[in-house]
Amino acid sequence: VPLGKAIEPLGDGFFKVESDTALRITDGRNRVAQITTTDILARNGVVHLVDRVLLPASQDIVQLAQARPELSLLVEAVIAAGLDPALQAPGPLTVFAPTNAAFATALAELGLTKEALFANKPLLTQVLTYHVLGARVLKAEVPVGTAIATLQGQTFTVGADLRITDRRGRTSQIIGTDVFATNGVVHVIDRVILPA
C-alpha cells in the first residue's frame, strides 16, 4: 500500500493510508479509521479490517471551503472572480487555500482594500489561479524543491519543511494538508502566494 498517496477504490473517490504508531486510513470525508487487522488471505485477494465504514467525499472544493470559517475570504474572492464553477468542476485539482488572516496580510502588503482587490477581476483571477494545480497532489506527492506549474501559468516551489516560495521570493507555510474534496485536495496555507 503506498503510504500517504491517493488510493482509488473500485467505487468512487479516493482515500489514503498512513502509518505512525498504527496504520490508519483517511477517507474522502476526512474521517480517520484504524486498520485493526491486515493481510487476511482470501481465495480471490487480501482483506484488511477497519474500525469504521469508509465514505467518499461529499463536497467539492468550493463547498469544502464554504464549510470552513477560516476560509471565508477565499470563498468570497473565488466568487468575486467568477472562478467558483471551475473549482466545482470534476477536476482533479489541488488548491493551496489561504486563510482569512493570510488574506488580511496580503491586502496590507499590496496596499489594497478587500473591495478594491475583489473589484479588480484580472488581478484577483491571476492571484487565485496561482494557488491552483491542474492535478490532485497529496502531501506525500508534492515534488520537493522542484518548480510546480500552476493554472495561472507561473511556478512556485515547496521545500521539505512544507514552505512554499513564490515567484517574488516570499514564503508561505502549509499549515493543513490533504483535506479531501470530490474533485481534488486542499492544503491550507498561512500566506497568500503571488506570481511575479
C-alpha positions as CSV (number, residue, x, y, z in Angstrom):
1,V,0.0,0.0,0.0
2,P,1.5,3.4,-1.0
3,L,1.6,5.3,2.3
4,G,0.3,8.9,2.0
5,K,-0.7,8.6,-1.6
6,A,-4.2,8.6,-3.1
7,I,-5.8,5.1,-3.4
8,E,-8.8,4.8,-5.7
9,P,-11.2,2.1,-4.8
10,L,-13.4,0.3,-7.3
11,G,-16.3,2.6,-6.3
12,D,-16.0,6.4,-6.4
13,G,-13.5,8.7,-4.8
14,F,-10.2,8.1,-3.1
15,F,-8.6,7.7,0.3
16,K,-5.1,7.4,1.8
17,V,-3.3,5.1,4.2
18,E,-0.7,6.5,6.7
19,S,1.3,5.0,9.5
20,D,2.7,6.4,12.7
21,T,2.2,4.0,15.6
22,A,-0.6,2.2,13.7
23,L,-2.0,2.0,10.2
24,R,-4.8,4.5,9.6
25,I,-7.0,5.4,6.7
26,T,-8.3,8.9,5.9
27,D,-11.5,8.6,3.8
28,G,-13.0,11.1,1.4
29,R,-14.8,12.9,4.2
30,N,-11.6,13.4,6.1
31,R,-12.5,10.9,8.8
32,V,-9.8,8.6,10.2
33,A,-10.2,4.9,10.6
34,Q,-7.8,2.4,12.1
35,I,-6.7,-0.7,10.3
36,T,-7.2,-3.3,13.0
37,T,-6.1,-6.4,11.2
38,T,-4.0,-6.8,8.0
39,D,-3.3,-9.4,5.4
40,I,-6.2,-11.8,5.8
41,L,-5.8,-14.1,2.8
42,A,-8.9,-15.0,0.8
43,R,-9.2,-17.1,-2.3
44,N,-9.6,-14.1,-4.5
45,G,-7.5,-11.5,-2.7
46,V,-6.5,-10.0,0.6
47,V,-8.7,-8.4,3.3
48,H,-7.8,-5.7,5.8
49,L,-10.2,-5.0,8.7
50,V,-11.0,-1.4,9.6
51,D,-12.9,0.0,12.6
52,R,-15.3,2.2,10.6
53,V,-17.0,2.4,7.2
54,L,-15.1,4.4,4.7
55,L,-17.1,7.1,2.8
56,P,-16.3,9.0,-0.3
57,A,-16.1,12.8,-0.3
58,S,-19.4,14.6,-0.4
59,Q,-18.3,18.2,-1.0
60,D,-16.5,19.8,-3.9
61,I,-13.6,22.3,-3.3
62,V,-15.9,25.3,-3.0
63,Q,-18.4,23.6,-0.7
64,L,-15.5,22.4,1.5
65,A,-14.1,25.9,1.7
66,Q,-17.6,27.3,2.5
67,A,-17.8,24.8,5.4
68,R,-14.6,26.2,7.0
69,P,-15.0,29.7,8.6
70,E,-11.2,30.3,8.3
71,L,-11.5,30.2,4.5
72,S,-14.5,32.6,4.1
73,L,-12.4,35.3,2.4
74,L,-11.1,32.8,-0.1
75,V,-14.7,31.8,-0.9
76,E,-15.7,35.5,-1.3
77,A,-12.6,36.0,-3.6
78,V,-13.4,32.9,-5.7
79,I,-17.0,34.0,-6.2
80,A,-16.0,37.7,-7.0
81,A,-13.6,36.4,-9.7
82,G,-16.2,34.0,-11.1
83,L,-14.0,31.0,-10.5
84,D,-16.5,29.0,-8.5
85,P,-17.7,26.9,-11.5
86,A,-14.1,26.0,-12.3
87,L,-13.4,24.9,-8.7
88,Q,-16.6,22.9,-8.7
89,A,-15.7,21.1,-12.0
90,P,-14.8,17.4,-11.9
91,G,-11.0,18.1,-11.6
92,P,-8.9,16.7,-10.2
93,L,-7.4,19.9,-8.7
94,T,-5.2,20.9,-5.9
95,V,-5.9,24.2,-4.1
96,F,-3.4,25.9,-1.8
97,A,-6.0,27.8,0.3
98,P,-5.0,31.0,2.1
99,T,-6.7,31.6,5.5
100,N,-8.6,34.8,6.3
101,A,-5.5,36.0,8.2
102,A,-3.4,35.4,5.1
103,F,-5.7,37.5,3.0
104,A,-5.7,40.3,5.6
105,T,-1.8,40.3,5.5
106,A,-1.8,40.3,1.7
107,L,-4.2,43.2,1.5
108,A,-2.0,45.2,3.8
109,E,1.1,44.2,1.8
110,L,-0.5,45.2,-1.5
111,G,-2.0,48.4,-0.1
112,L,-5.5,47.4,-1.2
113,T,-8.8,47.1,0.5
114,K,-10.8,43.9,0.1
115,E,-13.3,45.7,-2.1
116,A,-10.6,47.1,-4.4
117,L,-8.9,43.7,-4.8
118,F,-12.2,41.9,-5.4
119,A,-13.3,44.6,-8.0
120,N,-10.1,44.1,-10.0
121,K,-11.1,40.8,-11.6
122,P,-8.0,40.3,-13.7
123,L,-5.6,40.7,-10.7
124,L,-7.8,38.6,-8.5
125,T,-8.0,35.8,-11.1
126,Q,-4.3,35.9,-11.6
127,V,-3.6,35.6,-7.8
128,L,-6.2,32.9,-7.2
129,T,-5.3,30.7,-10.2
130,Y,-1.7,30.9,-8.9
131,H,-2.9,28.9,-5.9
132,V,-4.4,26.0,-8.1
133,L,-2.8,23.0,-9.7
134,G,-4.4,21.1,-12.5
135,A,-3.9,17.7,-10.8
136,R,-4.5,16.1,-7.4
137,V,-1.3,16.3,-5.4
138,L,-1.3,15.0,-1.8
139,K,1.3,15.9,0.7
140,A,3.3,12.7,0.1
141,E,3.4,13.5,-3.7
142,V,4.5,17.2,-3.5
143,P,7.6,17.5,-5.6
144,V,10.0,19.0,-3.1
145,G,12.4,21.6,-4.5
146,T,11.0,21.3,-8.0
147,A,9.1,24.1,-9.9
148,I,5.4,23.3,-9.7
149,A,3.3,24.7,-12.5
150,T,0.0,26.4,-11.5
151,L,-3.1,27.1,-13.6
152,Q,-2.0,30.8,-13.7
153,G,1.0,29.7,-15.7
154,Q,3.8,30.5,-13.4
155,T,5.5,28.2,-10.9
156,F,6.4,28.0,-7.2
157,T,8.5,25.6,-5.1
158,V,7.8,23.7,-1.9
159,G,10.6,22.8,0.5
160,A,10.9,19.7,2.6
161,D,9.6,21.8,5.5
162,L,6.3,22.4,3.5
163,R,7.3,26.0,3.0
164,I,6.2,27.5,-0.4
165,T,8.4,30.0,-2.1
166,D,6.5,32.1,-4.7
167,R,7.9,33.9,-7.8
168,R,8.6,37.0,-5.7
169,G,10.7,35.1,-3.2
170,R,8.0,35.3,-0.5
171,T,7.3,32.3,1.7
172,S,4.1,30.7,2.9
173,Q,3.8,27.7,5.3
174,I,1.4,24.9,4.5
175,I,-0.4,24.5,7.9
176,G,-3.0,22.0,6.9
177,T,-2.6,19.2,4.4
178,D,-4.7,16.7,2.5
179,V,-8.2,18.0,3.0
180,F,-10.2,15.9,0.5
181,A,-13.0,17.0,-1.8
182,T,-14.9,15.3,-4.5
183,N,-12.8,17.0,-7.2
184,G,-9.4,17.1,-5.5
185,V,-7.5,18.1,-2.4
186,V,-7.0,21.3,-0.4
187,H,-3.8,22.4,1.5
188,V,-4.3,25.3,3.9
189,I,-1.6,28.0,3.8
190,D,-0.8,30.9,6.1
191,R,0.1,33.5,3.5
192,V,-1.2,34.4,0.0
193,I,1.3,33.5,-2.6
194,L,1.9,35.9,-5.5
195,P,3.1,35.4,-9.1
196,A,5.9,37.7,-10.5
